[in-house]
Every structure is written in C-alpha cells, then in structure tokens.
Amino acid sequence: MIRVANLYKSFHSQIVLNGVNIEFATGKITTIVGTSGCGKTVLLKHLNALLLPDKGEVFVDSVDITKLGQKDLYRIRSKFGVLFQGAALLDSMTVFDNVAFPLREKTRASESAINKKVPERLEQVGLGAMGHKFPAELSGGMKKRAGLARALIMDPEIVLFDEPTTGLDPVLATSIHQLIVRTQADFGFTGIVVSHTIPQVFDISDYVAMLANGVVEEVTPPEIFRASQNPVVQQFIQGKTEGPIQVL
Amino acid sequence: MVSLLGRIGRVALDQIAGMGRLLLFLVAAVFQAFRPPAKIHLIIYHIKTIGVDSLSVVVLSGFFTGMVMGFQGYYSLRKFNAESWLGSATALGLLRELGPVLSAFMVTGRTGSAMAAELGTMRATEQIDALYSMAINPIKYLVSPRIIASLIAMPLLTAIFNVIGIFGAYVVGVGILGVSSGSFFSGMENSVVFHDVYSGVVKSVCFGLIITWICCYKGFNAPPMATGVSQATTESVVLSFVLILVWDYFLTSIML
C-alpha cells in the first residue's frame, strides 16, 4: 500500500506540490489526472524516491521512504516497475537486452532462464519478434511496449506509468491502455498511471485522482469522478479555460 | 554595498558547493569501483572506446608533434652546435611533458566530450532515472567502469604517442636534416632515465582520472534539455583542459 502525506515540493520559487495527501489502493489502477505541468510526474517520481520532498512523507508498505538510506531505498525500489514517458530504454542495447537488463543486474538468473522469461514478456506486450532491434529502430508505441515489458520483468508489486500514451495516435493509445489493463489483470500489481487523456483513462482506472493547484482535489471511482460537483474536476473534464484551475 | 557583498558571497558559496559536489561524485565513483561485483565487461568495453577508438588521432597527433619537435629542436640546438642532442631533447620533452599532456587533450576532445554528451542525453531521456528506478546504481554502472578504463587506457595511449612522436622526430632529424642516427639514439639512451618515464606515466594516469571524472560529472548532471547537453559537453572539455594544465604544473613541480 502506498500513502502520501502532506507532500510539499518546490523548484526554486515555483511551488509544485503544496500539501498532497493521497492513498493508492493495493491491486487497483489509480490514474492521476491534471493539466500539463501541474506536477503529476513530480508526484509520481516521489513514489519511488526518484525525487525527495521538501516536506512530507511517502509510505510504501508502512515504511516512510523519504527517510531511507541508499541501501534500503534500493530494496524498496525493487518492488516497483516504471514505464517512463519516453520509455527510457537504454540506447546502446537491443530490446531483448533492455528487458533482460534488470534480471542480469539484480538477480542471479541463468542465461537459459533469461532466454525463457524475456521472450515471454515480449510476447505479452506484442513484441515477440522485435527482441533483436535497437530502441532507435522502434516506433513510439513499440518503445512504450518494450518499456512496459522491462517494467514487468521483475514481477513488481507496483507499476508506475508516466504518461503512457503521450505522443501516440488514438488507436495506439487505446492498445496501450488495453495492455495496461490486461497486464494488471495478469500480474495483479498496483498500477499508478499519470495521464491527461480523458475520457479514455476512465475505462482503465479503478480510481481517478485529480491533481490541481498543488493538491489532490478528489480521489474517486471514474463514474463518481465524471459526475463530481467539484468545480476543479468539472473544469478539467470539460476543458474550460475559465474556472478555479490556474491556466499558465 | 551590502547587496553587492551578498551577491559575491552567494556566488562564492555556490562555487564551493559545486566543488563539494564534484568531489563527492568522485568519492562515490571510486567507492563503487571497489564494490563487488566488478563490471569487467563494461571496463573492457570502455577501454576500447577510450583507448582503441582514440588510437588514430593519438598516432596522427603524436607523429606530427614529433616532426615539429624535430624541426624546432634542430633549430635551437644548432645555435649551440648541439644537433646531436636532438634525440635526447625530443625524448625528454615527449616523455615528461608533451606526451601525457597532448594525448590527454586528444582523448578529452575525442572521448571526453562524447562521454559528457552520452551521459547528458541519458539524463535528458530519463535513462539515468530508469537505472535508479530499477534499483541499479548509475554511478557504479556508468561512471566507475569509465574511470577504471581511463586509468588503464591513458598510460598506454601516452606510451604510443611518445613512441610515434620520437619516430616523427627521427624522420625529420635523421631523414631530412641529416643528424646522425647513432647520435640521435645514443643521446636519448644517455639522458633518459627511469624517472622520466615514470613521471610521464604518473601524469597520464592523473589526466585520465581528470578527464573521466569531469566529463562524467558534467554529463551526469546536465540539465535535461538539448542546450543542457551541449553546455555540459563544452564545459567538460574546457574544464578538463584547464585542470590538466593546472595539475600538470603541480605534478611537474613535485616530480622534477
């Protein structure tokens, strides 16, 4: 279970997170929505301590990870898989080696075990025949799939998705959404998705959290979220420029 | 006046903090280099990128440096009727000074800048964050192997630079200017002692450390944008050049 309590983060004089409180349900998909630049990715990067807060706590299985030393932090990070916005595949390696990378670096798995597990994961994300290609040879959607295969290779308890469909056409975006739902059903991980593609994300989410003006305004199931009377939520859903959300 | 002093103080504190970060980065890289498991395959790969891939530029620059030394040395020594000392002068100049410094400059331009650009791009495209998120220490994976590789490759490159440089001077001195081949080599044999070779090796090891330390630090901490990468690359080359020359002065004064 992940719980964020009173999280504050500023970059120089710009306040990004201004007292965020949120709890992510175990084994469910929670999508954090909000306008571009509202701090969704910053919040996501606090969940596995890629960023540290100015103030506040992040609890992963009741452990405040903001206070951990490097060794314990690496142990906690092993629970996570992350799909980055640009997939963040290592340029110098093939897709196969990228997916195999955490196994080779973090486990004592034999090459024969790796040669069995990696193709399985690649097959699950629809990249069965792409293992020999380098990231530069892949399309945007393929990179995201390869990134997802890498994120899932260590069977993580929690998977973070940073804007998984940004830059993709609607068809590819839908396929990635379906992939997230399918893999979550297969592996049972806690999924935390950062996105601003509504209403599509409502179809994949168990909960939707609205981040605006540095705080989480609301965390509810999608159907309640749609009908919310919160003016911030309604402004975001309807895409209006006038309202409580400050448009930069 | 107070605000001016405040600004100067802030700049000074920023500089001191920056130097502290630079030093801590090196400490972390050295610490990780000694922590198992050793990344032998990465060290070998980086010996290739630092050493083998820089070989052509080092050979070329060494040959022309040696030829220029042949001409200039001959011109100077002739004024004292000491042309026969050309081999000695060239060898000492190359082994003690020009070999380590110029090959370090070549490696900085050829490999150091590429290191900074590669790590800067990895920062900008979240590849370094990806390593952190996979619970892999990016300093151990990206920086320590490069530092170890440079400590091995730089003395070898410098040795090759020296040999080719001496050959260049031989071609000019003996082949073009008519210095006797015997006096060229006997002068060298009489004047070059182990300490001359040793001081050049020490310098080349130190310069190798400086190049990878500075270039990796600048790339690793590059602002995550295109201009950030280019700025990091430029700064890494300039700072490496300056530190090589400053450190060269101190080493020369200690090991003279």
Contacts between the chains, C-beta under 8 A, distances in Angstrom:
chain1	res1	chain2	res2	distance
A	45	B	129	7.5
A	48	B	133	5.8
A	50	B	129	5.5
A	50	B	132	5.8
A	50	B	133	6.3
A	70	B	137	7.9
A	74	B	135	4.2
A	74	B	137	7.5
A	75	B	135	7.5
A	77	B	132	7.1
A	77	B	133	6.1
A	77	B	134	7.4
A	77	B	135	4.2
A	78	B	135	4.8
A	80	B	133	6.3
A	82	B	129	8.0
A	82	B	130	6.9
A	82	B	133	4.2
A	82	B	134	7.9
A	84	B	126	4.6
A	84	B	129	6.8
A	84	B	130	6.0
A	85	B	126	7.1
A	86	B	125	5.6
A	86	B	126	6.2
A	88	B	125	6.1
A	88	B	126	4.1
A	88	B	127	5.1
A	88	B	129	6.6
A	88	B	130	3.9
A	89	B	127	7.6
A	89	B	130	7.9
A	90	B	122	8.0
A	90	B	127	5.7
A	90	B	130	7.5
A	91	B	121	7.8
A	91	B	122	7.8
A	91	B	125	7.9
A	91	B	127	7.2
A	101	B	134	7.2
A	102	B	134	4.9
A	102	B	136	7.5
A	105	B	134	7.2
A	105	B	136	5.2
A	105	B	141	7.6
A	106	B	134	7.0
A	106	B	135	6.2
A	106	B	136	7.0
A	154	B	134	7.8
A	160	B	133	7.9
